[in-house]
Amino acid sequence: MSCTICGSVMDQNTDLVVHQVVSCGECLSEFEVLTITPLALQEIPADEEDWGQ
Ligand SMILES: [Zn+2]
């Protein structure tokens, strides 16, 4: 799979699971795995610590 931000190929040797967080080694963006087949990634905003709940 490739990073949706910078386009770098992200090697993923382990089996992915839904809701797993993967990160790009190039731009350090983090993604949550939404679905495996087809593979869909959701970018996790870097400043999502302040949820304000
Ligand atoms: Zn990237």
mmCIF file of the protein (N, C-alpha, C, O) and its ligand, coordinates in Angstrom:
data_MODEL
# 
_entry.id   MODEL 
# 
loop_
_entity.id 
_entity.type 
_entity.pdbx_number_of_molecules 
1 polymer     1 
2 non-polymer 1 
# 
_entity_poly.entity_id                      1 
_entity_poly.type                           'polypeptide(L)' 
_entity_poly.nstd_linkage                   no 
_entity_poly.nstd_monomer                   no 
_entity_poly.pdbx_seq_one_letter_code       MSCTICGSVMDQNTDLVVHQVVSCGECLSEFEVLTITPLALQEIPADEEDWGQ 
_entity_poly.pdbx_seq_one_letter_code_can   MSCTICGSVMDQNTDLVVHQVVSCGECLSEFEVLTITPLALQEIPADEEDWGQ 
_entity_poly.pdbx_strand_id                 A 
# 
loop_
_entity_poly_seq.entity_id 
_entity_poly_seq.num 
_entity_poly_seq.mon_id 
_entity_poly_seq.hetero 
1 1  MET n 
1 2  SER n 
1 3  CYS n 
1 4  THR n 
1 5  ILE n 
1 6  CYS n 
1 7  GLY n 
1 8  SER n 
1 9  VAL n 
1 10 MET n 
1 11 ASP n 
1 12 GLN n 
1 13 ASN n 
1 14 THR n 
1 15 ASP n 
1 16 LEU n 
1 17 VAL n 
1 18 VAL n 
1 19 HIS n 
1 20 GLN n 
1 21 VAL n 
1 22 VAL n 
1 23 SER n 
1 24 CYS n 
1 25 GLY n 
1 26 GLU n 
1 27 CYS n 
1 28 LEU n 
1 29 SER n 
1 30 GLU n 
1 31 PHE n 
1 32 GLU n 
1 33 VAL n 
1 34 LEU n 
1 35 THR n 
1 36 ILE n 
1 37 THR n 
1 38 PRO n 
1 39 LEU n 
1 40 ALA n 
1 41 LEU n 
1 42 GLN n 
1 43 GLU n 
1 44 ILE n 
1 45 PRO n 
1 46 ALA n 
1 47 ASP n 
1 48 GLU n 
1 49 GLU n 
1 50 ASP n 
1 51 TRP n 
1 52 GLY n 
1 53 GLN n 
# 
loop_
_struct_asym.id 
_struct_asym.entity_id 
A 1 
B 2 
# 
loop_
_chem_comp.id 
_chem_comp.type 
_chem_comp.mon_nstd_flag 
ALA 'L-peptide linking' y 
ASN 'L-peptide linking' y 
ASP 'L-peptide linking' y 
CYS 'L-peptide linking' y 
GLN 'L-peptide linking' y 
GLU 'L-peptide linking' y 
GLY 'peptide linking'   y 
HIS 'L-peptide linking' y 
ILE 'L-peptide linking' y 
LEU 'L-peptide linking' y 
MET 'L-peptide linking' y 
PHE 'L-peptide linking' y 
PRO 'L-peptide linking' y 
SER 'L-peptide linking' y 
THR 'L-peptide linking' y 
TRP 'L-peptide linking' y 
VAL 'L-peptide linking' y 
ZN  non-polymer         . 
# 
_pdbx_entity_nonpoly.entity_id   2 
_pdbx_entity_nonpoly.name        ? 
_pdbx_entity_nonpoly.comp_id     ZN 
# 
_pdbx_nonpoly_scheme.asym_id         B 
_pdbx_nonpoly_scheme.entity_id       2 
_pdbx_nonpoly_scheme.mon_id          ZN 
_pdbx_nonpoly_scheme.ndb_seq_num     1 
_pdbx_nonpoly_scheme.pdb_seq_num     101 
_pdbx_nonpoly_scheme.auth_seq_num    101 
_pdbx_nonpoly_scheme.pdb_mon_id      ZN 
_pdbx_nonpoly_scheme.auth_mon_id     ZN 
_pdbx_nonpoly_scheme.pdb_strand_id   A 
_pdbx_nonpoly_scheme.pdb_ins_code    . 
# 
loop_
_atom_site.group_PDB 
_atom_site.id 
_atom_site.type_symbol 
_atom_site.label_atom_id 
_atom_site.label_alt_id 
_atom_site.label_comp_id 
_atom_site.label_asym_id 
_atom_site.label_entity_id 
_atom_site.label_seq_id 
_atom_site.pdbx_PDB_ins_code 
_atom_site.Cartn_x 
_atom_site.Cartn_y 
_atom_site.Cartn_z 
_atom_site.occupancy 
_atom_site.B_iso_or_equiv 
_atom_site.pdbx_formal_charge 
_atom_site.auth_seq_id 
_atom_site.auth_comp_id 
_atom_site.auth_asym_id 
_atom_site.auth_atom_id 
_atom_site.pdbx_PDB_model_num 
ATOM   1   N  N  . MET A 1 1  ? 0.852   -1.195 0.000  1.00 0.00 ? 1   MET A N  1 
ATOM   2   C  CA . MET A 1 1  ? 0.000   0.000  0.000  1.00 0.00 ? 1   MET A CA 1 
ATOM   3   C  C  . MET A 1 1  ? 0.880   1.235  0.000  1.00 0.00 ? 1   MET A C  1 
ATOM   4   O  O  . MET A 1 1  ? 2.061   1.170  0.340  1.00 0.00 ? 1   MET A O  1 
ATOM   5   N  N  . SER A 1 2  ? 0.304   2.347  -0.379 1.00 0.00 ? 2   SER A N  1 
ATOM   6   C  CA . SER A 1 2  ? 1.090   3.572  -0.431 1.00 0.00 ? 2   SER A CA 1 
ATOM   7   C  C  . SER A 1 2  ? 0.418   4.673  0.370  1.00 0.00 ? 2   SER A C  1 
ATOM   8   O  O  . SER A 1 2  ? -0.803  4.702  0.529  1.00 0.00 ? 2   SER A O  1 
ATOM   9   N  N  . CYS A 1 3  ? 1.238   5.562  0.862  1.00 0.00 ? 3   CYS A N  1 
ATOM   10  C  CA . CYS A 1 3  ? 0.766   6.667  1.678  1.00 0.00 ? 3   CYS A CA 1 
ATOM   11  C  C  . CYS A 1 3  ? -0.101  7.597  0.840  1.00 0.00 ? 3   CYS A C  1 
ATOM   12  O  O  . CYS A 1 3  ? 0.273   7.980  -0.268 1.00 0.00 ? 3   CYS A O  1 
ATOM   13  N  N  . THR A 1 4  ? -1.261  7.956  1.379  1.00 0.00 ? 4   THR A N  1 
ATOM   14  C  CA . THR A 1 4  ? -2.144  8.837  0.608  1.00 0.00 ? 4   THR A CA 1 
ATOM   15  C  C  . THR A 1 4  ? -1.700  10.285 0.681  1.00 0.00 ? 4   THR A C  1 
ATOM   16  O  O  . THR A 1 4  ? -2.213  11.134 -0.048 1.00 0.00 ? 4   THR A O  1 
ATOM   17  N  N  . ILE A 1 5  ? -0.750  10.566 1.556  1.00 0.00 ? 5   ILE A N  1 
ATOM   18  C  CA . ILE A 1 5  ? -0.286  11.934 1.713  1.00 0.00 ? 5   ILE A CA 1 
ATOM   19  C  C  . ILE A 1 5  ? 0.903   12.218 0.810  1.00 0.00 ? 5   ILE A C  1 
ATOM   20  O  O  . ILE A 1 5  ? 0.888   13.173 0.033  1.00 0.00 ? 5   ILE A O  1 
ATOM   21  N  N  . CYS A 1 6  ? 1.925   11.392 0.912  1.00 0.00 ? 6   CYS A N  1 
ATOM   22  C  CA . CYS A 1 6  ? 3.144   11.669 0.165  1.00 0.00 ? 6   CYS A CA 1 
ATOM   23  C  C  . CYS A 1 6  ? 3.391   10.650 -0.943 1.00 0.00 ? 6   CYS A C  1 
ATOM   24  O  O  . CYS A 1 6  ? 4.281   10.839 -1.772 1.00 0.00 ? 6   CYS A O  1 
ATOM   25  N  N  . GLY A 1 7  ? 2.614   9.580  -0.961 1.00 0.00 ? 7   GLY A N  1 
ATOM   26  C  CA . GLY A 1 7  ? 2.726   8.615  -2.034 1.00 0.00 ? 7   GLY A CA 1 
ATOM   27  C  C  . GLY A 1 7  ? 3.803   7.567  -1.832 1.00 0.00 ? 7   GLY A C  1 
ATOM   28  O  O  . GLY A 1 7  ? 3.978   6.694  -2.683 1.00 0.00 ? 7   GLY A O  1 
ATOM   29  N  N  . SER A 1 8  ? 4.525   7.634  -0.731 1.00 0.00 ? 8   SER A N  1 
ATOM   30  C  CA . SER A 1 8  ? 5.558   6.646  -0.479 1.00 0.00 ? 8   SER A CA 1 
ATOM   31  C  C  . SER A 1 8  ? 4.942   5.284  -0.202 1.00 0.00 ? 8   SER A C  1 
ATOM   32  O  O  . SER A 1 8  ? 3.872   5.179  0.396  1.00 0.00 ? 8   SER A O  1 
ATOM   33  N  N  . VAL A 1 9  ? 5.625   4.264  -0.639 1.00 0.00 ? 9   VAL A N  1 
ATOM   34  C  CA . VAL A 1 9  ? 5.161   2.912  -0.375 1.00 0.00 ? 9   VAL A CA 1 
ATOM   35  C  C  . VAL A 1 9  ? 5.424   2.566  1.075  1.00 0.00 ? 9   VAL A C  1 
ATOM   36  O  O  . VAL A 1 9  ? 6.544   2.705  1.566  1.00 0.00 ? 9   VAL A O  1 
ATOM   37  N  N  . MET A 1 10 ? 4.381   2.113  1.757  1.00 0.00 ? 10  MET A N  1 
ATOM   38  C  CA . MET A 1 10 ? 4.541   1.710  3.147  1.00 0.00 ? 10  MET A CA 1 
ATOM   39  C  C  . MET A 1 10 ? 4.591   0.190  3.206  1.00 0.00 ? 10  MET A C  1 
ATOM   40  O  O  . MET A 1 10 ? 3.605   -0.493 2.928  1.00 0.00 ? 10  MET A O  1 
ATOM   41  N  N  . ASP A 1 11 ? 5.746   -0.315 3.570  1.00 0.00 ? 11  ASP A N  1 
ATOM   42  C  CA . ASP A 1 11 ? 5.871   -1.756 3.711  1.00 0.00 ? 11  ASP A CA 1 
ATOM   43  C  C  . ASP A 1 11 ? 5.122   -2.223 4.941  1.00 0.00 ? 11  ASP A C  1 
ATOM   44  O  O  . ASP A 1 11 ? 5.309   -1.683 6.032  1.00 0.00 ? 11  ASP A O  1 
ATOM   45  N  N  . GLN A 1 12 ? 4.296   -3.199 4.773  1.00 0.00 ? 12  GLN A N  1 
ATOM   46  C  CA . GLN A 1 12 ? 3.508   -3.707 5.886  1.00 0.00 ? 12  GLN A CA 1 
ATOM   47  C  C  . GLN A 1 12 ? 3.625   -5.223 5.865  1.00 0.00 ? 12  GLN A C  1 
ATOM   48  O  O  . GLN A 1 12 ? 2.880   -5.920 5.175  1.00 0.00 ? 12  GLN A O  1 
ATOM   49  N  N  . ASN A 1 13 ? 4.566   -5.700 6.629  1.00 0.00 ? 13  ASN A N  1 
ATOM   50  C  CA . ASN A 1 13 ? 4.832   -7.129 6.612  1.00 0.00 ? 13  ASN A CA 1 
ATOM   51  C  C  . ASN A 1 13 ? 3.859   -7.914 7.476  1.00 0.00 ? 13  ASN A C  1 
ATOM   52  O  O  . ASN A 1 13 ? 3.613   -9.098 7.246  1.00 0.00 ? 13  ASN A O  1 
ATOM   53  N  N  . THR A 1 14 ? 3.314   -7.236 8.466  1.00 0.00 ? 14  THR A N  1 
ATOM   54  C  CA . THR A 1 14 ? 2.380   -7.924 9.341  1.00 0.00 ? 14  THR A CA 1 
ATOM   55  C  C  . THR A 1 14 ? 0.976   -7.859 8.768  1.00 0.00 ? 14  THR A C  1 
ATOM   56  O  O  . THR A 1 14 ? 0.674   -6.997 7.943  1.00 0.00 ? 14  THR A O  1 
ATOM   57  N  N  . ASP A 1 15 ? 0.149   -8.739 9.190  1.00 0.00 ? 15  ASP A N  1 
ATOM   58  C  CA . ASP A 1 15 ? -1.233  -8.736 8.742  1.00 0.00 ? 15  ASP A CA 1 
ATOM   59  C  C  . ASP A 1 15 ? -1.958  -7.541 9.336  1.00 0.00 ? 15  ASP A C  1 
ATOM   60  O  O  . ASP A 1 15 ? -1.882  -7.279 10.536 1.00 0.00 ? 15  ASP A O  1 
ATOM   61  N  N  . LEU A 1 16 ? -2.654  -6.830 8.481  1.00 0.00 ? 16  LEU A N  1 
ATOM   62  C  CA . LEU A 1 16 ? -3.403  -5.674 8.947  1.00 0.00 ? 16  LEU A CA 1 
ATOM   63  C  C  . LEU A 1 16 ? -4.716  -6.119 9.576  1.00 0.00 ? 16  LEU A C  1 
ATOM   64  O  O  . LEU A 1 16 ? -5.312  -7.119 9.178  1.00 0.00 ? 16  LEU A O  1 
ATOM   65  N  N  . VAL A 1 17 ? -5.141  -5.360 10.553 1.00 0.00 ? 17  VAL A N  1 
ATOM   66  C  CA . VAL A 1 17 ? -6.451  -5.587 11.136 1.00 0.00 ? 17  VAL A CA 1 
ATOM   67  C  C  . VAL A 1 17 ? -7.200  -4.259 11.143 1.00 0.00 ? 17  VAL A C  1 
ATOM   68  O  O  . VAL A 1 17 ? -6.591  -3.190 11.177 1.00 0.00 ? 17  VAL A O  1 
ATOM   69  N  N  . VAL A 1 18 ? -8.516  -4.340 11.111 1.00 0.00 ? 18  VAL A N  1 
ATOM   70  C  CA . VAL A 1 18 ? -9.336  -3.140 11.123 1.00 0.00 ? 18  VAL A CA 1 
ATOM   71  C  C  . VAL A 1 18 ? -9.093  -2.361 12.412 1.00 0.00 ? 18  VAL A C  1 
ATOM   72  O  O  . VAL A 1 18 ? -8.991  -2.934 13.497 1.00 0.00 ? 18  VAL A O  1 
ATOM   73  N  N  . HIS A 1 19 ? -9.005  -1.055 12.266 1.00 0.00 ? 19  HIS A N  1 
ATOM   74  C  CA . HIS A 1 19 ? -8.744  -0.115 13.354 1.00 0.00 ? 19  HIS A CA 1 
ATOM   75  C  C  . HIS A 1 19 ? -7.275  -0.079 13.761 1.00 0.00 ? 19  HIS A C  1 
ATOM   76  O  O  . HIS A 1 19 ? -6.899  0.647  14.681 1.00 0.00 ? 19  HIS A O  1 
ATOM   77  N  N  . GLN A 1 20 ? -6.443  -0.866 13.071 1.00 0.00 ? 20  GLN A N  1 
ATOM   78  C  CA . GLN A 1 20 ? -5.012  -0.769 13.330 1.00 0.00 ? 20  GLN A CA 1 
ATOM   79  C  C  . GLN A 1 20 ? -4.501  0.583  12.845 1.00 0.00 ? 20  GLN A C  1 
ATOM   80  O  O  . GLN A 1 20 ? -4.956  1.098  11.823 1.00 0.00 ? 20  GLN A O  1 
ATOM   81  N  N  . VAL A 1 21 ? -3.561  1.147  13.579 1.00 0.00 ? 21  VAL A N  1 
ATOM   82  C  CA . VAL A 1 21 ? -2.950  2.408  13.177 1.00 0.00 ? 21  VAL A CA 1 
ATOM   83  C  C  . VAL A 1 21 ? -1.609  2.107  12.524 1.00 0.00 ? 21  VAL A C  1 
ATOM   84  O  O  . VAL A 1 21 ? -0.748  1.446  13.105 1.00 0.00 ? 21  VAL A O  1 
ATOM   85  N  N  . VAL A 1 22 ? -1.452  2.606  11.307 1.00 0.00 ? 22  VAL A N  1 
ATOM   86  C  CA . VAL A 1 22 ? -0.183  2.465  10.618 1.00 0.00 ? 22  VAL A CA 1 
ATOM   87  C  C  . VAL A 1 22 ? 0.367   3.857  10.354 1.00 0.00 ? 22  VAL A C  1 
ATOM   88  O  O  . VAL A 1 22 ? -0.387  4.821  10.221 1.00 0.00 ? 22  VAL A O  1 
ATOM   89  N  N  . SER A 1 23 ? 1.671   3.951  10.279 1.00 0.00 ? 23  SER A N  1 
ATOM   90  C  CA . SER A 1 23 ? 2.277   5.257  10.044 1.00 0.00 ? 23  SER A CA 1 
ATOM   91  C  C  . SER A 1 23 ? 3.224   5.190  8.863  1.00 0.00 ? 23  SER A C  1 
ATOM   92  O  O  . SER A 1 23 ? 3.845   4.164  8.585  1.00 0.00 ? 23  SER A O  1 
ATOM   93  N  N  . CYS A 1 24 ? 3.313   6.315  8.180  1.00 0.00 ? 24  CYS A N  1 
ATOM   94  C  CA . CYS A 1 24 ? 4.197   6.425  7.031  1.00 0.00 ? 24  CYS A CA 1 
ATOM   95  C  C  . CYS A 1 24 ? 5.587   6.786  7.506  1.00 0.00 ? 24  CYS A C  1 
ATOM   96  O  O  . CYS A 1 24 ? 5.753   7.720  8.291  1.00 0.00 ? 24  CYS A O  1 
ATOM   97  N  N  . GLY A 1 25 ? 6.576   6.066  7.045  1.00 0.00 ? 25  GLY A N  1 
ATOM   98  C  CA . GLY A 1 25 ? 7.947   6.333  7.456  1.00 0.00 ? 25  GLY A CA 1 
ATOM   99  C  C  . GLY A 1 25 ? 8.526   7.577  6.832  1.00 0.00 ? 25  GLY A C  1 
ATOM   100 O  O  . GLY A 1 25 ? 9.540   8.094  7.301  1.00 0.00 ? 25  GLY A O  1 
ATOM   101 N  N  . GLU A 1 26 ? 7.895   8.067  5.778  1.00 0.00 ? 26  GLU A N  1 
ATOM   102 C  CA . GLU A 1 26 ? 8.416   9.244  5.086  1.00 0.00 ? 26  GLU A CA 1 
ATOM   103 C  C  . GLU A 1 26 ? 7.870   10.542 5.663  1.00 0.00 ? 26  GLU A C  1 
ATOM   104 O  O  . GLU A 1 26 ? 8.639   11.433 6.024  1.00 0.00 ? 26  GLU A O  1 
ATOM   105 N  N  . CYS A 1 27 ? 6.551   10.655 5.752  1.00 0.00 ? 27  CYS A N  1 
ATOM   106 C  CA . CYS A 1 27 ? 5.973   11.917 6.210  1.00 0.00 ? 27  CYS A CA 1 
ATOM   107 C  C  . CYS A 1 27 ? 5.401   11.795 7.618  1.00 0.00 ? 27  CYS A C  1 
ATOM   108 O  O  . CYS A 1 27 ? 4.881   12.763 8.172  1.00 0.00 ? 27  CYS A O  1 
ATOM   109 N  N  . LEU A 1 28 ? 5.503   10.586 8.196  1.00 0.00 ? 28  LEU A N  1 
ATOM   110 C  CA . LEU A 1 28 ? 5.099   10.350 9.579  1.00 0.00 ? 28  LEU A CA 1 
ATOM   111 C  C  . LEU A 1 28 ? 3.597   10.533 9.814  1.00 0.00 ? 28  LEU A C  1 
ATOM   112 O  O  . LEU A 1 28 ? 3.149   10.642 10.955 1.00 0.00 ? 28  LEU A O  1 
ATOM   113 N  N  . SER A 1 29 ? 2.837   10.564 8.741  1.00 0.00 ? 29  SER A N  1 
ATOM   114 C  CA . SER A 1 29 ? 1.393   10.630 8.898  1.00 0.00 ? 29  SER A CA 1 
ATOM   115 C  C  . SER A 1 29 ? 0.880   9.304  9.438  1.00 0.00 ? 29  SER A C  1 
ATOM   116 O  O  . SER A 1 29 ? 1.437   8.247  9.143  1.00 0.00 ? 29  SER A O  1 
ATOM   117 N  N  . GLU A 1 30 ? -0.172  9.366  10.223 1.00 0.00 ? 30  GLU A N  1 
ATOM   118 C  CA . GLU A 1 30 ? -0.757  8.149  10.772 1.00 0.00 ? 30  GLU A CA 1 
ATOM   119 C  C  . GLU A 1 30 ? -2.116  7.900  10.143 1.00 0.00 ? 30  GLU A C  1 
ATOM   120 O  O  . GLU A 1 30 ? -2.877  8.823  9.854  1.00 0.00 ? 30  GLU A O  1 
ATOM   121 N  N  . PHE A 1 31 ? -2.394  6.621  9.944  1.00 0.00 ? 31  PHE A N  1 
ATOM   122 C  CA . PHE A 1 31 ? -3.644  6.231  9.314  1.00 0.00 ? 31  PHE A CA 1 
ATOM   123 C  C  . PHE A 1 31 ? -4.272  5.099  10.106 1.00 0.00 ? 31  PHE A C  1 
ATOM   124 O  O  . PHE A 1 31 ? -3.587  4.243  10.666 1.00 0.00 ? 31  PHE A O  1 
ATOM   125 N  N  . GLU A 1 32 ? -5.601  5.124  10.134 1.00 0.00 ? 32  GLU A N  1 
ATOM   126 C  CA . GLU A 1 32 ? -6.319  4.007  10.732 1.00 0.00 ? 32  GLU A CA 1 
ATOM   127 C  C  . GLU A 1 32 ? -6.860  3.152  9.609  1.00 0.00 ? 32  GLU A C  1 
ATOM   128 O  O  . GLU A 1 32 ? -7.384  3.665  8.620  1.00 0.00 ? 32  GLU A O  1 
ATOM   129 N  N  . VAL A 1 33 ? -6.732  1.848  9.764  1.00 0.00 ? 33  VAL A N  1 
ATOM   130 C  CA . VAL A 1 33 ? -7.246  0.922  8.774  1.00 0.00 ? 33  VAL A CA 1 
ATOM   131 C  C  . VAL A 1 33 ? -8.760  0.819  8.944  1.00 0.00 ? 33  VAL A C  1 
ATOM   132 O  O  . VAL A 1 33 ? -9.261  0.426  9.997  1.00 0.00 ? 33  VAL A O  1 
ATOM   133 N  N  . LEU A 1 34 ? -9.470  1.183  7.881  1.00 0.00 ? 34  LEU A N  1 
ATOM   134 C  CA . LEU A 1 34 ? -10.932 1.131  7.934  1.00 0.00 ? 34  LEU A CA 1 
ATOM   135 C  C  . LEU A 1 34 ? -11.442 -0.220 7.470  1.00 0.00 ? 34  LEU A C  1 
ATOM   136 O  O  . LEU A 1 34 ? -12.258 -0.860 8.134  1.00 0.00 ? 34  LEU A O  1 
ATOM   137 N  N  . THR A 1 35 ? -10.949 -0.634 6.328  1.00 0.00 ? 35  THR A N  1 
ATOM   138 C  CA . THR A 1 35 ? -11.317 -1.946 5.797  1.00 0.00 ? 35  THR A CA 1 
ATOM   139 C  C  . THR A 1 35 ? -10.082 -2.592 5.196  1.00 0.00 ? 35  THR A C  1 
ATOM   140 O  O  . THR A 1 35 ? -9.154  -1.910 4.759  1.00 0.00 ? 35  THR A O  1 
ATOM   141 N  N  . ILE A 1 36 ? -10.087 -3.928 5.182  1.00 0.00 ? 36  ILE A N  1 
ATOM   142 C  CA . ILE A 1 36 ? -8.935  -4.661 4.658  1.00 0.00 ? 36  ILE A CA 1 
ATOM   143 C  C  . ILE A 1 36 ? -9.091  -4.917 3.161  1.00 0.00 ? 36  ILE A C  1 
ATOM   144 O  O  . ILE A 1 36 ? -8.155  -4.727 2.384  1.00 0.00 ? 36  ILE A O  1 
ATOM   145 N  N  . THR A 1 37 ? -10.274 -5.347 2.776  1.00 0.00 ? 37  THR A N  1 
ATOM   146 C  CA . THR A 1 37 ? -10.508 -5.665 1.364  1.00 0.00 ? 37  THR A CA 1 
ATOM   147 C  C  . THR A 1 37 ? -11.761 -4.959 0.890  1.00 0.00 ? 37  THR A C  1 
ATOM   148 O  O  . THR A 1 37 ? -12.858 -5.370 1.268  1.00 0.00 ? 37  THR A O  1 
ATOM   149 N  N  . PRO A 1 38 ? -11.654 -3.923 0.085  1.00 0.00 ? 38  PRO A N  1 
ATOM   150 C  CA . PRO A 1 38 ? -10.373 -3.341 -0.344 1.00 0.00 ? 38  PRO A CA 1 
ATOM   151 C  C  . PRO A 1 38 ? -9.757  -2.518 0.770  1.00 0.00 ? 38  PRO A C  1 
ATOM   152 O  O  . PRO A 1 38 ? -10.451 -2.039 1.667  1.00 0.00 ? 38  PRO A O  1 
ATOM   153 N  N  . LEU A 1 39 ? -8.459  -2.362 0.703  1.00 0.00 ? 39  LEU A N  1 
ATOM   154 C  CA . LEU A 1 39 ? -7.766  -1.624 1.751  1.00 0.00 ? 39  LEU A CA 1 
ATOM   155 C  C  . LEU A 1 39 ? -8.169  -0.147 1.722  1.00 0.00 ? 39  LEU A C  1 
ATOM   156 O  O  . LEU A 1 39 ? -8.047  0.524  0.697  1.00 0.00 ? 39  LEU A O  1 
ATOM   157 N  N  . ALA A 1 40 ? -8.645  0.340  2.853  1.00 0.00 ? 40  ALA A N  1 
ATOM   158 C  CA . ALA A 1 40 ? -8.998  1.751  2.960  1.00 0.00 ? 40  ALA A CA 1 
ATOM   159 C  C  . ALA A 1 40 ? -8.368  2.311  4.219  1.00 0.00 ? 40  ALA A C  1 
ATOM   160 O  O  . ALA A 1 40 ? -8.452  1.721  5.297  1.00 0.00 ? 40  ALA A O  1 
ATOM   161 N  N  . LEU A 1 41 ? -7.739  3.453  4.060  1.00 0.00 ? 41  LEU A N  1 
ATOM   162 C  CA . LEU A 1 41 ? -7.063  4.092  5.185  1.00 0.00 ? 41  LEU A CA 1 
ATOM   163 C  C  . LEU A 1 41 ? -7.687  5.442  5.481  1.00 0.00 ? 41  LEU A C  1 
ATOM   164 O  O  . LEU A 1 41 ? -8.050  6.183  4.567  1.00 0.00 ? 41  LEU A O  1 
ATOM   165 N  N  . GLN A 1 42 ? -7.811  5.757  6.745  1.00 0.00 ? 42  GLN A N  1 
ATOM   166 C  CA . GLN A 1 42 ? -8.321  7.060  7.172  1.00 0.00 ? 42  GLN A CA 1 
ATOM   167 C  C  . GLN A 1 42 ? -7.189  7.807  7.834  1.00 0.00 ? 42  GLN A C  1 
ATOM   168 O  O  . GLN A 1 42 ? -6.615  7.329  8.812  1.00 0.00 ? 42  GLN A O  1 
ATOM   169 N  N  . GLU A 1 43 ? -6.862  8.968  7.317  1.00 0.00 ? 43  GLU A N  1 
ATOM   170 C  CA . GLU A 1 43 ? -5.798  9.740  7.929  1.00 0.00 ? 43  GLU A CA 1 
ATOM   171 C  C  . GLU A 1 43 ? -6.214  10.193 9.322  1.00 0.00 ? 43  GLU A C  1 
ATOM   172 O  O  . GLU A 1 43 ? -7.335  10.655 9.535  1.00 0.00 ? 43  GLU A O  1 
ATOM   173 N  N  . ILE A 1 44 ? -5.296  10.052 10.256 1.00 0.00 ? 44  ILE A N  1 
ATOM   174 C  CA . ILE A 1 44 ? -5.534  10.520 11.614 1.00 0.00 ? 44  ILE A CA 1 
ATOM   175 C  C  . ILE A 1 44 ? -4.880  11.891 11.758 1.00 0.00 ? 44  ILE A C  1 
ATOM   176 O  O  . ILE A 1 44 ? -3.658  12.006 11.671 1.00 0.00 ? 44  ILE A O  1 
ATOM   177 N  N  . PRO A 1 45 ? -5.681  12.922 11.975 1.00 0.00 ? 45  PRO A N  1 
ATOM   178 C  CA . PRO A 1 45 ? -5.096  14.261 12.138 1.00 0.00 ? 45  PRO A CA 1 
ATOM   179 C  C  . PRO A 1 45 ? -4.116  14.279 13.292 1.00 0.00 ? 45  PRO A C  1 
ATOM   180 O  O  . PRO A 1 45 ? -4.340  13.639 14.319 1.00 0.00 ? 45  PRO A O  1 
ATOM   181 N  N  . ALA A 1 46 ? -3.024  15.017 13.121 1.00 0.00 ? 46  ALA A N  1 
ATOM   182 C  CA . ALA A 1 46 ? -1.968  15.025 14.127 1.00 0.00 ? 46  ALA A CA 1 
ATOM   183 C  C  . ALA A 1 46 ? -2.398  15.715 15.405 1.00 0.00 ? 46  ALA A C  1 
ATOM   184 O  O  . ALA A 1 46 ? -1.857  15.447 16.478 1.00 0.00 ? 46  ALA A O  1 
ATOM   185 N  N  . ASP A 1 47 ? -3.380  16.612 15.289 1.00 0.00 ? 47  ASP A N  1 
ATOM   186 C  CA . ASP A 1 47 ? -3.764  17.405 16.459 1.00 0.00 ? 47  ASP A CA 1 
ATOM   187 C  C  . ASP A 1 47 ? -5.141  16.990 16.986 1.00 0.00 ? 47  ASP A C  1 
ATOM   188 O  O  . ASP A 1 47 ? -5.983  17.824 17.317 1.00 0.00 ? 47  ASP A O  1 
ATOM   189 N  N  . GLU A 1 48 ? -5.333  15.692 17.050 1.00 0.00 ? 48  GLU A N  1 
ATOM   190 C  CA . GLU A 1 48 ? -6.648  15.201 17.464 1.00 0.00 ? 48  GLU A CA 1 
ATOM   191 C  C  . GLU A 1 48 ? -6.666  14.815 18.942 1.00 0.00 ? 48  GLU A C  1 
ATOM   192 O  O  . GLU A 1 48 ? -7.489  14.010 19.378 1.00 0.00 ? 48  GLU A O  1 
ATOM   193 N  N  . GLU A 1 49 ? -5.750  15.400 19.697 1.00 0.00 ? 49  GLU A N  1 
ATOM   194 C  CA . GLU A 1 49 ? -5.690  15.058 21.100 1.00 0.00 ? 49  GLU A CA 1 
ATOM   195 C  C  . GLU A 1 49 ? -6.781  15.772 21.903 1.00 0.00 ? 49  GLU A C  1 
ATOM   196 O  O  . GLU A 1 49 ? -7.237  15.266 22.928 1.00 0.00 ? 49  GLU A O  1 
ATOM   197 N  N  . ASP A 1 50 ? -7.190  16.942 21.431 1.00 0.00 ? 50  ASP A N  1 
ATOM   198 C  CA . ASP A 1 50 ? -8.178  17.718 22.156 1.00 0.00 ? 50  ASP A CA 1 
ATOM   199 C  C  . ASP A 1 50 ? -9.581  17.410 21.651 1.00 0.00 ? 50  ASP A C  1 
ATOM   200 O  O  . ASP A 1 50 ? -10.143 18.136 20.830 1.00 0.00 ? 50  ASP A O  1 
ATOM   201 N  N  . TRP A 1 51 ? -10.121 16.332 22.155 1.00 0.00 ? 51  TRP A N  1 
ATOM   202 C  CA . TRP A 1 51 ? -11.437 15.892 21.694 1.00 0.00 ? 51  TRP A CA 1 
ATOM   203 C  C  . TRP A 1 51 ? -12.542 16.704 22.345 1.00 0.00 ? 51  TRP A C  1 
ATOM   204 O  O  . TRP A 1 51 ? -13.627 16.833 21.776 1.00 0.00 ? 51  TRP A O  1 
ATOM   205 N  N  . GLY A 1 52 ? -12.295 17.242 23.498 1.00 0.00 ? 52  GLY A N  1 
ATOM   206 C  CA . GLY A 1 52 ? -13.258 18.107 24.138 1.00 0.00 ? 52  GLY A CA 1 
ATOM   207 C  C  . GLY A 1 52 ? -14.550 17.430 24.548 1.00 0.00 ? 52  GLY A C  1 
ATOM   208 O  O  . GLY A 1 52 ? -15.604 18.066 24.567 1.00 0.00 ? 52  GLY A O  1 
ATOM   209 N  N  . GLN A 1 53 ? -14.484 16.163 24.873 1.00 0.00 ? 53  GLN A N  1 
ATOM   210 C  CA . GLN A 1 53 ? -15.684 15.486 25.335 1.00 0.00 ? 53  GLN A CA 1 
ATOM   211 C  C  . GLN A 1 53 ? -15.861 15.772 26.825 1.00 0.00 ? 53  GLN A C  1 
ATOM   212 O  O  . GLN A 1 53 ? -16.818 15.298 27.436 1.00 0.00 ? 53  GLN A O  1 
HETATM 213 ZN ZN . ZN  B 2 .  ? 3.644   9.563  3.729  1.00 0.00 2 101 ZN  A ZN 1 
# 
